């Protein structure tokens, strides 16, 4: 495999807009114009207009007074979606990178930026990539993990579906005197475990899809036999109904890999690795279902479900099957990205929900637990505006409702209607409020651990 293959593949891609920062250089322009002649790109040249005009007849030129400005303009175009690819011309790497990593105007997505060199060797059948050869000077194990993640993502994006990764150290065997060999061995275990997990997830998703398919064909047959009056009378149409993959225990899965951490106040948060892992996890589920759906005449979606009974049973099963690694922070597996019984901030719940709502196209719900009712409408609207502004699609304010023995609903310790004490409390686990006394034993235990936000003493709602 050599670089020619990129040329072939690029010809099948839509034409890309290339933003070149400081192209006032013969070899840079030669490359850009060659790609343009091949019809692969549309170049936007950003730099000293006067000089560029003398060198080329290119039409799209954006004037910049300095290399700093050229870098900022080029990065700005990528950020604004006006260009697709950023190219470095005749300017310092440092200047370009400063624009890339700018926290206000830059385009950095990952925590760590790393460098990749691609090799095509005449007598070797595959492409070789080496990383990191230029940016991360003395990486620790965390940085090495990020470098590998970045490199694997890059290779997948250029069409290598299963990149093989080798860690290079001075010896092939682990030697405690050579830290890089020890880290290489740890990293190998880590990625092997993660890969095994994703493969198992794919297989189980497939099994799930097959089981759902069977259930669906039974329903379809019963509809045809006229056994289901709602369908027979036209109240429900099976064609509009999804098969749904339910998801629970995301938090526990991520925690197994050590990506969930606690801050100095004991608040749980997702690390960057947690976000990357969860995205990978959802993408495995989605890719599997999309593939499965290809020859089906119905749609499949993914939903974060409460799985009331499954959540407890699965945890009990994992305790028997995987006693060493089971995460048992709560009496049953959670359906929230950080379960309600785990101490965290509302801000963190919102941050996570906004990142993952889109993967749950069948729905998910961020529960915002509120101890006392809102003081007034304005307070509630402020809160609602804040959460939607963060990009959360599905959420619910869960207040507690107390009830006396006659089922008068109120908030407080004494019924304002009959003066009786609190007999039960209502809140929601699913789409509606139910009395806690009717909940399962495990769910009741979990309920006791929940944290509740209290806005009753605040003038306005402030979060984050
Ligand atoms: Zn009452």
Boltz pocket constraint, residues with backbone or C-beta under 6 A from the ligand:
constraints:
  - pocket:
      binder: B
      contacts: [[A, 404], [A, 405], [A, 406], [A, 407], [A, 408], [A, 415], [A, 416], [A, 417], [A, 418], [A, 419], [A, 420]]
      max_distance: 6.0
